[in-house]
């Protein structure tokens, strides 16, 4: 056992504490970096030393060494957090879009189809009371036009919203592919680091952050392989295998938005923004377009049937009030050209005489008769709006609940990986003290050696 | 449990935004006077509100119809009142004209007066109101009564139809506003003409026969009047019912959608102080750091 050993011990201490404080410095610098996981220097005593001294075998520690710098992370908590995040993102996407649908219907204070129906009904009554009046006829024609414009405007807006979702889906797919590409690149770098038996903490953080994002976008799940690369898959299809990214694509076929894997077979993502977009595009928004179409068709057909039997002030008869294209009734609903040309064509009269308002009364009755799912037109919209309100409310409640769960999962993860500056400060103080003490050890050893070298063997000098 | 710094700030921001959401909602409730701005905030109340609004809208329409109908019935009643007066005048003339002391000249003068009455009655039958002939059925754009002079005698004809002018004053509840000129005026006009002819012919028997028939016409006019009166009364009752109904809808609507101002204001005050408190606590929490205490 050499007398220089204490010096070596001191230097090891200095080095280890310096590295530890550098790790702490890294933590502090990244305390606000998204996706950063706190790192800890693994201090461990190196193998001990056995030697014989003073007539016995002694085992003595050899100081400290840094065996690694570990990220503080638990895979289970990552999974939990991603699982809730996936759900949350899907629900939020649905919520945002349904919010727009709800606003489009402009209830309870704006001018939606329900108010337009009420105004037209009111107009028909006014017409029944004043079938001879040109100005009243013009006013009623305006109400009829306003209703058609309202329904077609709504249908157009919903159709546009749907197209917008398909476009967003294409953007999301591009984003997913880009991230898959990045993950494949990171997989390569991390595997290299593993082969060289070093850590790749910050690279892994970046990869985990991308995996978080992918979970939010499309509900991707990952599996860690033995070589520390991750395999990422969406609804059972891999999008990253080792260094290779397998790009997704999306298309709209026959009005249905689809996501296709790299081989071109369709996937059905169950979570993330993509699942929300598909749900909205293929199911939820079309429901409201169908509602508008069904209403527009029923209303136009029923009003037309009555209008054809009536007579206009100009003697016209057998004319329609509304016209539409059966392929998209709500969007194409307009007044019939004869009525557009002259309000005198409004068939207010049942028998053909100018003072006869029975035709207009019959038209008004069409709107209150239970032809619309067993209710009058205005009631039909009141219940439809109620149902829409319930749907939005339930999605909003789901979003709120899921957000709490996601936040809890996020917190549990932050409990492990988050930086706490107070804690880092304490650790820094400890490293500082240990460093100072190690330095003191060196100077003490130095003095001891000085004593041995310079002050011994001078007897008799 | 470890609390990372990020957790603390996130928690603080979550709590602040929750409280702010409450404050904003209460503020909107107070500013608009409505409990909800969008159906999803209270879907069931919203559905009930919309149904009530529909009903209220219908009631308001029916109330308007009742008022307009009342106006038209009043005009009809006024013409019928004039008709009765004219017929009463004619009857007095007929009674006077039947007296044995009158000469043929006196009777000829009376005949001229009767012709005037006939003219007035004829014009009454062609009364127009807001561009519409009241006694023409559905042919409201042309005078319903026509007369022709032939061989020293007037003949009257009705060119209107028998269409009913109806208004809806409730679901499936209609009121008829018109009477037809042929029923109301033609018999009386014919009687007046025969009275005139009898006076001109100085035929006492015919005069008294015409007088008797005038009596029947007067009865008929009074009957028409009372019929219109009954309709007016019925209309008025309907109007009162509608007003009651409208009031109850307004009340129910207010209960569903209006903000309880006192409650909302109290809640707002409570939420505001909670917001202040959480701001104060957050400020102190976020400021504190071990570094403040290390030299």
Interface residues (C-beta under 8 A of the other chain):
Chain A: X31 X32 X38 X102 X103 X105 X107 X108 X109 X114 X118 X121 X122 X125 X128 X129 X132 X133 X349 X351 X353 X354 X355 X356 X357 X358 X361 X364 X368 X376 X378 X379 X381 X382 X383 X385 X386 X387 X388 X389 X390 X391 X392 X393 X396 X407 X410 X411 X414 X415 X416 X417 X418 X419 X420 X421 X422 X423 X425 X426 X429
Chain B: X1 X2 X3 X4 X5 X6 X7 X10 X14 X34 X36 X37 X38 X39 X40 X41 X42 X43 X44 X46 X47 X49 X50 X51 X53 X54 X57 X58 X61 X64 X65 X68 X131 X132 X133 X136 X137 X138 X139 X140 X141 X161 X163 X165 X166 X167 X168 X171 X174 X257 X289 X290 X291 X294
